[in-house]
Amino acid sequence: MVGGKTLLEVKNLKQYFPIRGGILGRTINHVKAVDDISFEVHQGETVSIVGESGCGKSTAGRSILRLEKPNNGNIIFDGVDLAKLQERAMRKKRGDIQIIFQDPYASLNPRRTVYQTIKEAMDIQNVGSKADRRRDIIKILETVGLGEHQMNHYPHQFSGGQRQRIGIARALSVRPKLIICDEAVSALDVSIQAQVLNLLKKLQKEYQLTYVFISHDLGVVRHISDRIIVMYLGKIMEIADKKALFNHPGHPYTYALLSSIPSTNMLEKKERIILHGDVPSPINPPKGCPFHTRCPFAIERCMYDLPPLHEVSEGQQVACHLAEEGIVDFVSLSREQEFSLTENQE
């Protein structure tokens, strides 16, 4: 049930990667992949993290699972701060948090059969009795749309969609509470994407799962999400439930992302926001709002004052100075003010 107890709480998470140089290999700078983000995930819901490539969404997911140990912050999962756990204790907790990777082939050992792959996960986490594991694996495979006759096949004998189903089966086998889906359908054909998304929704109800769904595809996110987190250059720009975000985006970056979604309706008129320039370097991000160098609505304050996340409506938080007095009507604003990149810089 969406809106249940808080299963995951991320507080002030930072993930910086050192840049080394010189003869002694000293740290001369950092890549600020994730820069002080906070959010919550409630039991039974799907929270999606979206943004352009390089915005830090996948790094955030890997940090939650402690595949990358964060530099700072708290990752409170089911009452336990994962950021403070020693590796041995964290290894035991990983049974409760699983991940489905983007590339369904690279994430599977080509020398192991489907049965060996799933059984290995169950052996490590000591799930069920040894005698029952074969029976449980057969049941899980049938649940994800595969059969017992495919247990002894190798990854190269399956299609991309089937391989991702194997990855889902492996994640399910250890009975997790939270699954991080890191671009879980982006490598699949559109028709297969729909099948896998419907499977994930079905499994969520059947196994009472909670998802953190990472994607750059807003069409996919719209189909599966309850709430959405928009990231840009390592920071959170907006947090909102699906309906509010798609109907009334509160941040210019969110509005620009939504305006880029293609439509099959020839009669629909959409105001499109073209973002000029490149994404700034996470090594040396701009002062103030990280989006101000590309924002068509930026004001002088945006260049030096970092806007905090603040609530503009119930359940909708936005990090934008223009939204401090309420959600900005970006459609009207874009018609009244035709800012170019040159004018913004001036």
N, C-alpha and C positions, 0 to 999 in steps of 0.2 A: 504493500500500500504506500503510495507516494505521500510524503509529508509525515512519515514516521519518525522514529528517533534518529539522531545524528549518528551515522555510522563512521563517517570520515570528516575530520576537521583539519584543514591545512592552515597554518598560521605563519605569516611572514616568511614564506619559503624562499630561499635564495640558492641558486645553483650557478656558481661561477667556475669557469674552467681556466686554469692558468695558461699564460703564454710565456714560454721560456726562451731566453736568448743569451747571447754572449758565450764566452769560453766555458764559464762555470755553470751554464744552464740555469741561471737564476730567473725567478718570476719577474717579468717586466710589465705585465699587464694581465687583464682577465677578460674573457668573453662572458658577458653577463647574460647567460641564456635564460635564466629565470630570476627575476629581480623583485623580491618582496611581494609575493602574491598570497592572498588569503581567500578561502572559500570553504563551504560545507557541502557534504553529500548526505542525503537522508536515505534511510533504509528503504529499498524497493524502488528507488527512482533511477532515472538515467540522466546524468549530467554530462553534456557535451562541451568539449573545449575546441573552439574554432579559431582560425586565423591563417594568415599567409605562411608559406614555408619559411622556417627560420624564426617564427615568433616565440618558440619555446614550449609549445604545447606537448610535443612528444617527450621533451626533457622533463617537464612537470610530471608526466605519467610515470616515467622511469624512476624519478626521484621518490614518488609515492611508494613504489615497490622496492625502493632502496637498491635498484640496480646501479644507480648513481647516488652516492652518499651526499646529502645536501650540505652546503656550507653553513647554513643558518636556518632557523625556523623549527616549527613543530609539525609533525604528521601524526595526529591523534586518531588511531583506528581502533574502534570498539573499546575506547577507554585507555589504550596503551599508546605511548608516544614512540612511534617506530624510529624516529630520528635519534633516539637515545639508546636504542637496543644494541647490544653486542651482536656480532655476526651469528653466533650459535643460536641465540634467542630469536634473531630475525629469521633464521632458516626455518624454525618451527612455525613462525607466523605466516610464512609465504604460502602455506596451504590455504589460508583464509583469503589471500589476495592473489589472483592469477592475471596473466596478460595474454592477449591474442595479438600476435604481431602482424605487421603489414604484409610481409612477404611470406605466403604460406609454404613456399618450398624451402627457403633459406632457414626457416624456423624449425624444420624437421630434419632429423638425422637420416641421411640417405642410406645408411647401412643398417638401419633398424626397421623392422616391420611395424605396421600400425599397432599390433598387439604389444610389441616390445616397448614402443614409444609411450603408450598410455600406461602400461604396467610399471614402467620405470618411475613415472611421477607418483603412482600409488605406493610403490615400494619406499621411495624416499620419505613420503609423508606418513607412511604406515597407516594407510587407509584400508579399513576392512581386514578380514582374515585372508591369508594366502589362498585358502580353498575357495573363497567367494570372489576373488578378484577377476577370474576369467568370466564368471557369470555377470559381474557388474560391468565389465568392459563390453560384453555383447549388448547389454541393455543400453549403455551409453551410446554405442555406435548406432543402434537402431533409433535412438532418440534424435540423433543429428542427421539421420537420413542415409546411413550406410548400413551394411549387412555383415553378418558373421562370416560369410564367405570371403570378405575382403580383409580380414584380420591379419592374414599372413602376406599381404601385398606390401610392396615398398612404395615410398613417396612418388617415384618417377612413373608409377603405373596409374596415377590418379590425375584428374584435371585440376585446374587451379581452385575451382569451387569446392571440389572434394577434399583437397588438401586443407583448405581453410576449415572445413567441417571436422577434419582430424584434429586441427589445432584447437577448435572449440571443445571437442570431446576430451582432449588432454586436460584442458582447463577445468572442465566439469568433473573430471575423475577424482579430484582431491576435495570435492565438496566445498568450494569457496563461498565466501559471503559477498566479495567484491571482485568484479572482473574489469580490468582496464583494456579497452579495445583500441589499440593504437593503429589508426588508419586500416581497420580490419577488413574493409571492403574496397579500398581504393585501387587494388591491383586486379580486381575482378571485372568481368563484363557487366554491363548495366543490368541485363536480365538476371544474372547470377547474384548481383548485389541485392536485388529485391528479395530473392530467395533466402539469402543469408540474413538479411535484416529481419525478415519475418520469422526466421528460425530463432534469432536472438530474442525477439519479443516473446515468442512462445516459451522459450526456456526461462526467461525472466519470471513469468507467471508460475511455471511449473516448479522451479527450484528456488523461488523467492530471492532472486539475484538482484544485486545493485550494480549498475554500470557507470564507469567513467569512459565516455565515448569520444575519442580524439579524431578529428576529421577536418579537412579543408573544404569539403563538399556540403554546402548549405542545404541542398536538396535532400541529401541523406540525413543530415542533422534534423531537418524539419520532420522527417518521418519517424524518427526513433526517440527524440529527446523529450524530457519534461522541463528541464532548465538548461540554459546555454550560457557558457562563459566565453567572452570574446577577448582574445589576447593579441597584443601587438608589441613587438620588440621586448619580450620578456615580462610585460606588465599586463594586468587586467584592465580592459577598457570598459567592459559592461558585463553585468550579470543580470539575467532576467528569465522569466518563464517563457516558454516557446511562443505562446500567443502574443504576449506583450512585445517581445523582441521583433517578431516578424510584422506586427501591425503598427507598432510605435517605437522604432529604434531610437535610443536615447543618446547615442554617440555618433559623431560624423563618420567614424571608421566603420561602425556597424551598418550605417546607412549606405555607405559606399559598397560594402560587401553585398548587401541585399540588392542593390541596384544592378549588380553584375550578373544576377541569376537570369539565365535565358528563359524566355516565355514562348509557349506555343500558341498563345492567344494573339492573333493578328490585330485585334481591335484594342488590345491593352496598351495604354500609353504609360511609359515609365520614364521618370526622370533619372538619367544615368549620371553618376559621379565618376569622372575620370581622375584617378590619382596620378599626378605627375611626379616624376623623379623616382629614385630607388629607395628601398628601405634603408635607413641609416645603419651603420655598423654597430653590432652589440658590444664591440670593444670600446667604442667611444660614443655612447648614445647622446642625443641632444639634451640640453638642459630644458627644464620645464616639462610640458607635455611631450612625450616621445613622438606623438603623431603630428605635432604642429608644423613640421617641415613639409608635409604633404597634404595638410588639411585645407580644403577650400574655404573654410569658415573661420580660420584661426584669427584671434585677436592678439594684441600686444602682450597681454598678460600670459598667454599660452607659452610664450617664448622663454619665460624665466620662472614661472610658478607651476610646480607639479600638482595637478588636481587630484585630490583624494577621491576614493569611491564614496559616493553619498547617495542616499535613497531619493529617487525622484517620484516614485509611486510604489505602491505596495508590492514588494518582491522584486523591484527593479532598481539596481544600483548602477550608477554611471560615473566615470571619472572624466568629467568635462566641465569647464567653466561655463560654457554656454547653457548647460542644463541645470545650473544651480537653482534657478527659479522655476524649474519645470522642464518638461521635455520640449526641445526645440522642434519646430516644424521645418525640417530641413528642405522639404519640397518648396515651400514658399520662399525660404531664405535663398535657395539656389537660384530661384527666378529673379529675386530682387538684386542679388549681389553676384556678379560674375567675376570671381576672383581667379586669377591665374597664378601659377607658381611664382612668376616674377613679382607680381604684386604682393604676394605673401611675404617674400623675402625682403621687399622694400619696407 
